[in-house]
Amino acid sequence: MDERLKDLMQELGNAINESLSDSDRIAAAIGEIKRAGYDVFLVLEATIGFNKRDESEDSEEDGHAAEQPGEPAARVDAHGRIKLTMQDQKFLRALKISIDEEHPKG
């Protein structure tokens, strides 16, 4: 694995741990449980995926820039058809869901 990615992953883990440790709400909830006479063991599991983007996936076929944070991943064209990103298509293929790219009947 790329050394830079390892460093970034470690930083993400540290940020998550700090966020949990610094949370007044979490501390209050744990305090209430302890006051009720219980020991608290908190184990969280997170699955974080990384996928290296290809240069060709960074821009869409129509020449517009790739999605910006906060924008919807899929767009609807003028005919009401959903335009999927390459990532959407890969995800659906991984789930063995085929996409009929023909025009809708009717």
Biotite code that builds the C-alpha atoms (Angstrom):
import biotite.structure as struc

atoms = struc.array([
    struc.Atom([0.000, 0.000, 0.000], chain_id="A", res_id=1, res_name="MET", atom_name="CA", element="C"),
    struc.Atom([1.169, 3.512, -0.803], chain_id="A", res_id=2, res_name="ASP", atom_name="CA", element="C"),
    struc.Atom([3.035, 5.065, 2.166], chain_id="A", res_id=3, res_name="GLU", atom_name="CA", element="C"),
    struc.Atom([1.158, 8.357, 1.752], chain_id="A", res_id=4, res_name="ARG", atom_name="CA", element="C"),
    struc.Atom([-2.171, 6.523, 1.905], chain_id="A", res_id=5, res_name="LEU", atom_name="CA", element="C"),
    struc.Atom([-1.037, 4.729, 5.079], chain_id="A", res_id=6, res_name="LYS", atom_name="CA", element="C"),
    struc.Atom([-0.234, 8.095, 6.664], chain_id="A", res_id=7, res_name="ASP", atom_name="CA", element="C"),
    struc.Atom([-3.606, 9.509, 5.606], chain_id="A", res_id=8, res_name="LEU", atom_name="CA", element="C"),
    struc.Atom([-5.425, 6.459, 6.973], chain_id="A", res_id=9, res_name="MET", atom_name="CA", element="C"),
    struc.Atom([-3.579, 6.802, 10.291], chain_id="A", res_id=10, res_name="GLN", atom_name="CA", element="C"),
    struc.Atom([-4.525, 10.483, 10.425], chain_id="A", res_id=11, res_name="GLU", atom_name="CA", element="C"),
    struc.Atom([-8.164, 9.593, 9.769], chain_id="A", res_id=12, res_name="LEU", atom_name="CA", element="C"),
    struc.Atom([-8.083, 7.036, 12.584], chain_id="A", res_id=13, res_name="GLY", atom_name="CA", element="C"),
    struc.Atom([-6.547, 9.590, 14.934], chain_id="A", res_id=14, res_name="ASN", atom_name="CA", element="C"),
    struc.Atom([-9.172, 12.173, 13.996], chain_id="A", res_id=15, res_name="ALA", atom_name="CA", element="C"),
    struc.Atom([-11.994, 9.703, 14.659], chain_id="A", res_id=16, res_name="ILE", atom_name="CA", element="C"),
    struc.Atom([-10.503, 8.720, 18.035], chain_id="A", res_id=17, res_name="ASN", atom_name="CA", element="C"),
    struc.Atom([-10.051, 12.361, 19.027], chain_id="A", res_id=18, res_name="GLU", atom_name="CA", element="C"),
    struc.Atom([-13.615, 13.184, 18.005], chain_id="A", res_id=19, res_name="SER", atom_name="CA", element="C"),
    struc.Atom([-14.972, 10.378, 20.160], chain_id="A", res_id=20, res_name="LEU", atom_name="CA", element="C"),
    struc.Atom([-12.713, 11.245, 23.095], chain_id="A", res_id=21, res_name="SER", atom_name="CA", element="C"),
    struc.Atom([-13.607, 14.938, 22.962], chain_id="A", res_id=22, res_name="ASP", atom_name="CA", element="C"),
    struc.Atom([-17.354, 14.376, 22.640], chain_id="A", res_id=23, res_name="SER", atom_name="CA", element="C"),
    struc.Atom([-19.194, 15.765, 25.664], chain_id="A", res_id=24, res_name="ASP", atom_name="CA", element="C"),
    struc.Atom([-22.289, 13.836, 24.624], chain_id="A", res_id=25, res_name="ARG", atom_name="CA", element="C"),
    struc.Atom([-20.446, 10.499, 24.573], chain_id="A", res_id=26, res_name="ILE", atom_name="CA", element="C"),
    struc.Atom([-18.715, 11.296, 27.874], chain_id="A", res_id=27, res_name="ALA", atom_name="CA", element="C"),
    struc.Atom([-22.073, 12.161, 29.465], chain_id="A", res_id=28, res_name="ALA", atom_name="CA", element="C"),
    struc.Atom([-23.690, 8.948, 28.250], chain_id="A", res_id=29, res_name="ALA", atom_name="CA", element="C"),
    struc.Atom([-20.771, 6.846, 29.506], chain_id="A", res_id=30, res_name="ILE", atom_name="CA", element="C"),
    struc.Atom([-20.898, 8.721, 32.827], chain_id="A", res_id=31, res_name="GLY", atom_name="CA", element="C"),
    struc.Atom([-24.596, 7.891, 33.224], chain_id="A", res_id=32, res_name="GLU", atom_name="CA", element="C"),
    struc.Atom([-23.933, 4.207, 32.566], chain_id="A", res_id=33, res_name="ILE", atom_name="CA", element="C"),
    struc.Atom([-21.093, 4.183, 35.124], chain_id="A", res_id=34, res_name="LYS", atom_name="CA", element="C"),
    struc.Atom([-23.269, 5.949, 37.690], chain_id="A", res_id=35, res_name="ARG", atom_name="CA", element="C"),
    struc.Atom([-25.841, 3.211, 37.149], chain_id="A", res_id=36, res_name="ALA", atom_name="CA", element="C"),
    struc.Atom([-23.189, 0.722, 38.332], chain_id="A", res_id=37, res_name="GLY", atom_name="CA", element="C"),
    struc.Atom([-21.888, -0.648, 35.051], chain_id="A", res_id=38, res_name="TYR", atom_name="CA", element="C"),
    struc.Atom([-18.451, -0.752, 33.463], chain_id="A", res_id=39, res_name="ASP", atom_name="CA", element="C"),
    struc.Atom([-18.378, 0.478, 29.896], chain_id="A", res_id=40, res_name="VAL", atom_name="CA", element="C"),
    struc.Atom([-16.489, -1.126, 27.039], chain_id="A", res_id=41, res_name="PHE", atom_name="CA", element="C"),
    struc.Atom([-16.871, 0.775, 23.791], chain_id="A", res_id=42, res_name="LEU", atom_name="CA", element="C"),
    struc.Atom([-15.788, -0.955, 20.605], chain_id="A", res_id=43, res_name="VAL", atom_name="CA", element="C"),
    struc.Atom([-16.631, 0.665, 17.297], chain_id="A", res_id=44, res_name="LEU", atom_name="CA", element="C"),
    struc.Atom([-16.037, -0.859, 13.911], chain_id="A", res_id=45, res_name="GLU", atom_name="CA", element="C"),
    struc.Atom([-15.752, 1.281, 10.835], chain_id="A", res_id=46, res_name="ALA", atom_name="CA", element="C"),
    struc.Atom([-15.316, 0.149, 7.280], chain_id="A", res_id=47, res_name="THR", atom_name="CA", element="C"),
    struc.Atom([-13.588, 2.749, 5.181], chain_id="A", res_id=48, res_name="ILE", atom_name="CA", element="C"),
    struc.Atom([-12.954, 2.056, 1.529], chain_id="A", res_id=49, res_name="GLY", atom_name="CA", element="C"),
    struc.Atom([-10.425, 3.676, -0.729], chain_id="A", res_id=50, res_name="PHE", atom_name="CA", element="C"),
    struc.Atom([-10.571, 3.538, -4.480], chain_id="A", res_id=51, res_name="ASN", atom_name="CA", element="C"),
    struc.Atom([-7.917, 5.156, -6.656], chain_id="A", res_id=52, res_name="LYS", atom_name="CA", element="C"),
    struc.Atom([-9.609, 7.317, -9.279], chain_id="A", res_id=53, res_name="ARG", atom_name="CA", element="C"),
    struc.Atom([-8.581, 6.971, -12.900], chain_id="A", res_id=54, res_name="ASP", atom_name="CA", element="C"),
    struc.Atom([-7.901, 10.155, -14.848], chain_id="A", res_id=55, res_name="GLU", atom_name="CA", element="C"),
    struc.Atom([-10.698, 9.192, -17.256], chain_id="A", res_id=56, res_name="SER", atom_name="CA", element="C"),
    struc.Atom([-13.182, 9.016, -14.361], chain_id="A", res_id=57, res_name="GLU", atom_name="CA", element="C"),
    struc.Atom([-12.348, 12.523, -13.144], chain_id="A", res_id=58, res_name="ASP", atom_name="CA", element="C"),
    struc.Atom([-14.453, 14.144, -15.854], chain_id="A", res_id=59, res_name="SER", atom_name="CA", element="C"),
    struc.Atom([-17.730, 13.046, -17.339], chain_id="A", res_id=60, res_name="GLU", atom_name="CA", element="C"),
    struc.Atom([-18.462, 12.269, -20.964], chain_id="A", res_id=61, res_name="GLU", atom_name="CA", element="C"),
    struc.Atom([-20.257, 15.560, -21.576], chain_id="A", res_id=62, res_name="ASP", atom_name="CA", element="C"),
    struc.Atom([-17.216, 17.566, -20.504], chain_id="A", res_id=63, res_name="GLY", atom_name="CA", element="C"),
    struc.Atom([-18.483, 18.685, -17.104], chain_id="A", res_id=64, res_name="HIS", atom_name="CA", element="C"),
    struc.Atom([-16.216, 18.311, -14.110], chain_id="A", res_id=65, res_name="ALA", atom_name="CA", element="C"),
    struc.Atom([-16.664, 15.322, -11.813], chain_id="A", res_id=66, res_name="ALA", atom_name="CA", element="C"),
    struc.Atom([-19.026, 15.596, -8.878], chain_id="A", res_id=67, res_name="GLU", atom_name="CA", element="C"),
    struc.Atom([-18.102, 18.123, -6.256], chain_id="A", res_id=68, res_name="GLN", atom_name="CA", element="C"),
    struc.Atom([-18.655, 17.416, -2.555], chain_id="A", res_id=69, res_name="PRO", atom_name="CA", element="C"),
    struc.Atom([-22.287, 17.994, -1.713], chain_id="A", res_id=70, res_name="GLY", atom_name="CA", element="C"),
    struc.Atom([-23.530, 17.393, -5.253], chain_id="A", res_id=71, res_name="GLU", atom_name="CA", element="C"),
    struc.Atom([-25.680, 14.351, -6.001], chain_id="A", res_id=72, res_name="PRO", atom_name="CA", element="C"),
    struc.Atom([-23.701, 11.393, -7.357], chain_id="A", res_id=73, res_name="ALA", atom_name="CA", element="C"),
    struc.Atom([-26.199, 10.614, -10.097], chain_id="A", res_id=74, res_name="ALA", atom_name="CA", element="C"),
    struc.Atom([-27.901, 13.165, -12.316], chain_id="A", res_id=75, res_name="ARG", atom_name="CA", element="C"),
    struc.Atom([-31.127, 13.069, -14.277], chain_id="A", res_id=76, res_name="VAL", atom_name="CA", element="C"),
    struc.Atom([-30.996, 14.093, -17.930], chain_id="A", res_id=77, res_name="ASP", atom_name="CA", element="C"),
    struc.Atom([-33.652, 16.059, -19.828], chain_id="A", res_id=78, res_name="ALA", atom_name="CA", element="C"),
    struc.Atom([-35.517, 12.816, -20.645], chain_id="A", res_id=79, res_name="HIS", atom_name="CA", element="C"),
    struc.Atom([-35.771, 11.767, -16.996], chain_id="A", res_id=80, res_name="GLY", atom_name="CA", element="C"),
    struc.Atom([-33.096, 9.100, -17.298], chain_id="A", res_id=81, res_name="ARG", atom_name="CA", element="C"),
    struc.Atom([-30.558, 8.780, -14.494], chain_id="A", res_id=82, res_name="ILE", atom_name="CA", element="C"),
    struc.Atom([-26.956, 9.329, -15.515], chain_id="A", res_id=83, res_name="LYS", atom_name="CA", element="C"),
    struc.Atom([-24.713, 7.138, -13.371], chain_id="A", res_id=84, res_name="LEU", atom_name="CA", element="C"),
    struc.Atom([-21.096, 7.829, -12.569], chain_id="A", res_id=85, res_name="THR", atom_name="CA", element="C"),
    struc.Atom([-18.396, 5.255, -13.259], chain_id="A", res_id=86, res_name="MET", atom_name="CA", element="C"),
    struc.Atom([-18.316, 4.540, -9.511], chain_id="A", res_id=87, res_name="GLN", atom_name="CA", element="C"),
    struc.Atom([-22.092, 3.911, -9.522], chain_id="A", res_id=88, res_name="ASP", atom_name="CA", element="C"),
    struc.Atom([-21.712, 1.500, -12.430], chain_id="A", res_id=89, res_name="GLN", atom_name="CA", element="C"),
    struc.Atom([-18.835, -0.389, -10.762], chain_id="A", res_id=90, res_name="LYS", atom_name="CA", element="C"),
    struc.Atom([-20.846, -0.684, -7.552], chain_id="A", res_id=91, res_name="PHE", atom_name="CA", element="C"),
    struc.Atom([-23.909, -2.053, -9.335], chain_id="A", res_id=92, res_name="LEU", atom_name="CA", element="C"),
    struc.Atom([-21.782, -4.527, -11.317], chain_id="A", res_id=93, res_name="ARG", atom_name="CA", element="C"),
    struc.Atom([-20.187, -5.719, -8.055], chain_id="A", res_id=94, res_name="ALA", atom_name="CA", element="C"),
    struc.Atom([-23.697, -6.458, -6.790], chain_id="A", res_id=95, res_name="LEU", atom_name="CA", element="C"),
    struc.Atom([-24.404, -8.263, -10.071], chain_id="A", res_id=96, res_name="LYS", atom_name="CA", element="C"),
    struc.Atom([-27.018, -5.703, -11.039], chain_id="A", res_id=97, res_name="ILE", atom_name="CA", element="C"),
    struc.Atom([-27.146, -5.088, -14.770], chain_id="A", res_id=98, res_name="SER", atom_name="CA", element="C"),
    struc.Atom([-27.982, -1.707, -16.190], chain_id="A", res_id=99, res_name="ILE", atom_name="CA", element="C"),
    struc.Atom([-30.141, -1.471, -19.302], chain_id="A", res_id=100, res_name="ASP", atom_name="CA", element="C"),
    struc.Atom([-28.623, 1.458, -21.114], chain_id="A", res_id=101, res_name="GLU", atom_name="CA", element="C"),
    struc.Atom([-31.144, 1.337, -23.954], chain_id="A", res_id=102, res_name="GLU", atom_name="CA", element="C"),
    struc.Atom([-33.773, 4.051, -24.205], chain_id="A", res_id=103, res_name="HIS", atom_name="CA", element="C"),
    struc.Atom([-36.878, 3.331, -22.138], chain_id="A", res_id=104, res_name="PRO", atom_name="CA", element="C"),
    struc.Atom([-39.778, 1.729, -23.984], chain_id="A", res_id=105, res_name="LYS", atom_name="CA", element="C"),
    struc.Atom([-42.892, 3.708, -24.570], chain_id="A", res_id=106, res_name="GLY", atom_name="CA", element="C"),
])
